[in-house]
């Protein structure tokens, strides 16, 4: 009887502790956002969004950084999705279980944990110097593609693994080939999971600064990039640069840019959640 | 003109040369299966230890035996579903209407259109009812809406599901009850028009009413198909099958007319199993 009461007490205590920790995380996030919005909201207006960077903090805007970020993300998506999803499908559906394939698996998981600056150096060596793309949008997006590839591959594999084996068997038993089964049964069922992985990896890519510094993204680009071989800037670069300036005006501009970056990330995540829910509803 | 026809004829012949051997096109009946000295290994484990058996067309054959006796493995040999299992190795011959289906040249996809399979747990695709039944046809490249509609309706009628679902074919198959889902899976299999129907414990996840519906169905389908059913339910085996095979530890202990097996088994092991003394 005594033991029973003790267990109940521990149970209750643990619940309260878990609740406190949950609120602690959220509270810190709220304080952070509140602080940034309090400082930066004065700068959020159309002129800020459509102005080129400037030496004067009052007239500095983030137009080049936004366009650079969007261009970079678009190209990164184009490079990373086919390769990442393709590799995931191959490893999960085609690769025979062998020492080589398990070595590949371990390495891909490890790659997902490699610090991003290392990818920057890789991009510098391969894309900037060897292929001679220079410090361009192309180099930047290829580097970010490498960075998020492991995440997409792992997410694709997990999503495919979650497709019930019985569905694949049903497809094979009806005379479907392997590719037909993947195309008509496996991919539709795992679409939500793959999409979530892609968007999460993009959310990571959009905030990356270190590898882009190495590859050669500029903090001060007084024009909008016209081609993929142009130099570029991105929001995190711009923020990083402004926060290192002594003038108070740039600190405010940085807060404004942070709000925009956060909004873009939230919108992207929102789209992912929307698509996933819609997909799940369609399946039910 | 005559030349043209001749060319077309050869083309058709070429196209069907593989399937022709499997499918006895002269009649739309079920196929005959001949099994000769079949052995199966999973890595070092011998799952089937040399089985000979003849299965007559248009009969229902029940495979019974305790779990792990190899009856499901044996069933899955007929549509080569074991090919995907790691470490699977097979010896011996299985002939469908005279064609050895484990010959190298056999097109496995083509074979599976002839040998349909219904699984233990209903496994409809997360698609609409219509799409589920049309799946097997669409992967064959049939796109004509009219043909698809006809074949889907025919299959659903054969599976005794048409009256229940005809008004909401666009509804997700996952919204159906377990029994309806299993009949949908049967319809899906029938739509491809196989000549053999393999059923791996098709009613073990269903309630008694759904079970009896499916048993009635099996009885009707016998006219057109050769049916092999794995079951753990002795009454079911005695109710619906013409022949019964009792497996134990990878061996075929006894294979005879169902009536004989259940009233007068030759082997002691068979008697013990069907009377519930072991297994």
HADDOCK unambig.tbl for C-alpha pairs under 7 A between the chains (distance, minus, plus):
assign (segid A and resid 166 and name CA) (segid B and resid 123 and name CA) 6.18 0.50 0.50
assign (segid A and resid 167 and name CA) (segid B and resid 123 and name CA) 6.04 0.50 0.50
assign (segid A and resid 167 and name CA) (segid B and resid 125 and name CA) 6.38 0.50 0.50
assign (segid A and resid 170 and name CA) (segid B and resid 123 and name CA) 6.89 0.50 0.50
assign (segid A and resid 173 and name CA) (segid B and resid 112 and name CA) 5.81 0.50 0.50
assign (segid A and resid 173 and name CA) (segid B and resid 116 and name CA) 6.38 0.50 0.50
assign (segid A and resid 173 and name CA) (segid B and resid 117 and name CA) 6.04 0.50 0.50
assign (segid A and resid 174 and name CA) (segid B and resid 112 and name CA) 6.06 0.50 0.50
assign (segid A and resid 174 and name CA) (segid B and resid 113 and name CA) 6.02 0.50 0.50
assign (segid A and resid 174 and name CA) (segid B and resid 116 and name CA) 6.57 0.50 0.50
assign (segid A and resid 174 and name CA) (segid B and resid 136 and name CA) 5.37 0.50 0.50
assign (segid A and resid 174 and name CA) (segid B and resid 189 and name CA) 6.57 0.50 0.50
assign (segid A and resid 175 and name CA) (segid B and resid 109 and name CA) 4.34 0.50 0.50
assign (segid A and resid 175 and name CA) (segid B and resid 110 and name CA) 6.40 0.50 0.50
assign (segid A and resid 175 and name CA) (segid B and resid 112 and name CA) 4.82 0.50 0.50
assign (segid A and resid 175 and name CA) (segid B and resid 113 and name CA) 5.24 0.50 0.50
assign (segid A and resid 175 and name CA) (segid B and resid 136 and name CA) 6.88 0.50 0.50
assign (segid A and resid 176 and name CA) (segid B and resid 109 and name CA) 6.17 0.50 0.50
assign (segid A and resid 176 and name CA) (segid B and resid 139 and name CA) 6.26 0.50 0.50
assign (segid A and resid 177 and name CA) (segid B and resid 109 and name CA) 6.40 0.50 0.50
assign (segid A and resid 283 and name CA) (segid B and resid 126 and name CA) 5.42 0.50 0.50
assign (segid A and resid 283 and name CA) (segid B and resid 127 and name CA) 6.64 0.50 0.50
assign (segid A and resid 283 and name CA) (segid B and resid 172 and name CA) 6.97 0.50 0.50
assign (segid A and resid 284 and name CA) (segid B and resid 172 and name CA) 6.30 0.50 0.50
assign (segid A and resid 284 and name CA) (segid B and resid 174 and name CA) 6.26 0.50 0.50
assign (segid A and resid 284 and name CA) (segid B and resid 175 and name CA) 6.92 0.50 0.50
